[in-house]
């Protein structure tokens, strides 16, 4: 995806509702699309992806202005709001569709991702090693319409209250200076 002056990041860190809700609030983020990437089935449905048989991960495609927020900063947020040390799992969400993944769109993004991962490993923030998959971005398949802005439209839903809201609150507190001003 190429829009004048904008870049794209594609990230998988568990349920896409969590990632979407956080990234929508960041200054410099123009659009966030939930969807599926990294699998072998063309135009998968949510039901198919949930089986784990398609090879796809739930991801967000973040279109951002690098003049306002860098890819590195997006990754700093990414590694704050999910556990990059659990293989094919985020909390109670289990399966390859919930894997930690960075689908890089350029050699520069790949290099930045490798640097960030190495820095985090050196800091020893986690007891286990980072297992985030780092692969070239392939085809992105948008999720069904009912997944768009899910947290904003369903803040009282159980999963949103128990899982999404705490991640949004954590990101707001840690990255307050990066939030959009309304």
C-alpha positions as CSV (number, residue, x, y, z in Angstrom):
1,X,0.0,0.0,0.0
2,X,1.4,3.3,-1.0
3,X,-0.2,6.6,-0.2
4,X,1.7,9.8,-0.6
5,X,3.9,10.4,2.4
6,X,2.4,7.5,4.3
7,X,3.8,4.1,5.3
8,X,2.2,0.8,6.2
9,X,2.9,-1.5,9.1
10,X,1.3,-4.9,9.5
11,X,1.4,-6.4,13.0
12,X,-0.1,-9.5,14.7
13,X,-0.2,-9.6,18.5
14,X,-3.2,-11.6,19.5
15,X,-6.8,-10.5,18.9
16,X,-6.9,-7.7,16.4
17,X,-9.5,-5.8,18.4
18,X,-6.9,-5.0,21.0
19,X,-4.3,-3.7,18.5
20,X,-6.8,-1.7,16.5
21,X,-8.2,0.0,19.6
22,X,-4.7,1.1,20.7
23,X,-3.3,2.2,17.3
24,X,-6.4,4.2,16.4
25,X,-5.6,6.6,19.3
26,X,-2.0,7.4,18.2
27,X,-1.0,10.7,16.6
28,X,0.2,10.1,13.1
29,X,-1.9,7.0,12.5
30,X,-4.2,7.7,9.6
31,X,-6.1,4.4,9.4
32,X,-6.1,0.9,11.1
33,X,-7.6,-2.0,9.3
34,X,-8.2,-5.4,11.0
35,X,-7.6,-8.4,8.9
36,X,-5.6,-11.6,8.2
37,X,-2.1,-12.2,6.9
38,X,0.5,-14.9,6.7
39,X,-1.6,-17.8,5.6
40,X,-2.3,-19.9,2.5
41,X,-6.0,-19.5,2.1
42,X,-7.3,-16.9,-0.3
43,X,-9.9,-14.5,1.2
44,X,-10.3,-16.3,4.5
45,X,-13.3,-15.7,6.8
46,X,-13.1,-15.1,10.5
47,X,-14.6,-18.6,11.1
48,X,-11.9,-20.2,9.0
49,X,-9.0,-18.3,10.6
50,X,-10.3,-19.2,14.1
51,X,-9.8,-22.9,13.3
52,X,-6.0,-22.2,12.9
53,X,-6.1,-24.2,9.7
54,X,-5.6,-21.3,7.3
55,X,-2.1,-20.3,8.6
56,X,-3.3,-16.7,8.9
57,X,-2.7,-14.5,11.9
58,X,-5.2,-11.9,13.1
59,X,-3.4,-8.6,12.2
60,X,-3.8,-4.9,11.9
61,X,-2.6,-2.9,9.0
62,X,-1.6,0.5,10.3
63,X,-1.3,3.4,7.8
64,X,0.8,6.1,9.4
65,X,2.7,9.3,8.7
66,X,6.4,8.7,9.5
67,X,6.7,12.5,9.9
68,X,4.5,12.2,13.0
69,X,5.2,8.7,14.3
70,X,8.0,6.3,13.3
71,X,7.9,2.6,12.7
72,X,10.1,2.2,15.7
73,X,7.6,4.0,17.9
74,X,4.8,1.8,16.5
75,X,6.9,-1.2,17.5
76,X,7.5,0.2,21.0
77,X,3.8,0.3,21.5
78,X,3.4,-3.2,19.9
79,X,5.8,-4.7,22.4
80,X,4.1,-3.0,25.3
81,X,0.6,-4.2,24.6
82,X,1.1,-7.9,24.0
83,X,3.4,-10.7,25.2
84,X,6.0,-11.5,22.5
85,X,7.3,-14.5,24.4
86,X,4.3,-16.8,24.2
87,X,4.3,-18.9,21.0
88,X,0.9,-18.9,19.3
89,X,-0.9,-17.5,22.3
90,X,-2.0,-14.2,23.9
91,X,-3.6,-14.8,27.3
92,X,-6.6,-17.2,26.8
93,X,-6.5,-16.8,23.0
94,X,-4.6,-19.9,21.8
95,X,-3.6,-20.8,18.2
96,X,-1.4,-19.8,15.4
97,X,-3.9,-17.1,14.5
98,X,-2.9,-15.3,17.7
99,X,0.9,-15.4,17.1
100,X,3.2,-12.4,17.6
101,X,4.3,-11.3,14.1
102,X,5.7,-8.3,12.3
103,X,5.1,-8.5,8.5
104,X,7.6,-6.0,7.2
105,X,7.0,-3.9,4.1
106,X,10.6,-3.0,3.4
107,X,14.2,-3.9,4.2
108,X,14.2,-0.8,6.4
109,X,11.3,-2.0,8.5
110,X,12.9,-5.4,8.8
111,X,16.1,-3.8,10.1
112,X,14.3,-1.6,12.6
113,X,12.3,-4.6,13.8
114,X,15.5,-6.7,14.3
115,X,17.1,-3.8,16.2
116,X,14.1,-3.3,18.5
117,X,13.9,-7.1,19.2
118,X,17.6,-7.2,20.0
119,X,17.4,-4.2,22.3
120,X,14.5,-5.7,24.1
121,X,16.3,-9.0,24.5
122,X,19.3,-7.2,25.8
123,X,17.2,-5.4,28.4
124,X,15.9,-8.7,29.7
125,X,12.4,-7.5,30.3
126,X,10.9,-11.0,29.9
127,X,12.1,-14.3,31.4
128,X,11.5,-16.1,28.1
129,X,12.9,-15.2,24.7
130,X,10.9,-13.1,22.2
131,X,9.3,-15.4,19.7
132,X,7.8,-12.7,17.4
133,X,7.8,-13.9,13.8
134,X,9.5,-11.5,11.4
135,X,8.5,-12.1,7.8
136,X,7.9,-10.1,4.6
137,X,4.4,-8.7,4.3
138,X,2.3,-10.7,1.8
139,X,-1.3,-10.4,0.9
140,X,-3.6,-8.7,3.5
141,X,-7.2,-9.7,3.7
142,X,-9.5,-7.3,5.5
143,X,-11.7,-8.7,8.2
144,X,-15.4,-8.6,8.1
145,X,-17.1,-5.3,8.6
146,X,-18.4,-6.2,12.1
147,X,-14.8,-6.3,13.3
148,X,-14.1,-2.7,12.4
149,X,-13.9,-0.3,15.4
150,X,-15.1,-3.2,17.5
151,X,-13.9,-1.8,20.8
152,X,-15.4,1.6,20.2
153,X,-18.7,0.1,19.2
154,X,-18.8,-2.6,22.0
155,X,-17.0,-1.2,25.1
156,X,-19.4,-3.1,27.4
157,X,-18.9,-6.5,25.8
158,X,-17.1,-9.0,28.1
159,X,-13.9,-9.5,26.1
160,X,-13.6,-5.7,25.5
161,X,-14.0,-5.0,29.2
162,X,-11.7,-7.7,30.4
163,X,-9.0,-7.8,27.7
164,X,-9.1,-4.8,25.3
165,X,-9.8,-2.0,27.8
166,X,-6.8,-2.8,30.1
167,X,-4.5,-2.8,27.0
168,X,-5.9,0.6,25.9
169,X,-5.5,2.0,29.4
170,X,-1.9,0.8,29.6
171,X,-1.1,2.3,26.2
172,X,-2.7,5.6,27.1
173,X,-0.7,5.8,30.3
174,X,2.6,4.8,28.8
175,X,2.3,6.7,25.5
176,X,0.3,9.7,26.6
177,X,2.5,12.0,24.6
178,X,1.8,10.1,21.4
179,X,-2.0,10.3,21.7
180,X,-4.2,12.2,19.2
181,X,-5.5,15.4,20.7
182,X,-9.2,15.8,20.3
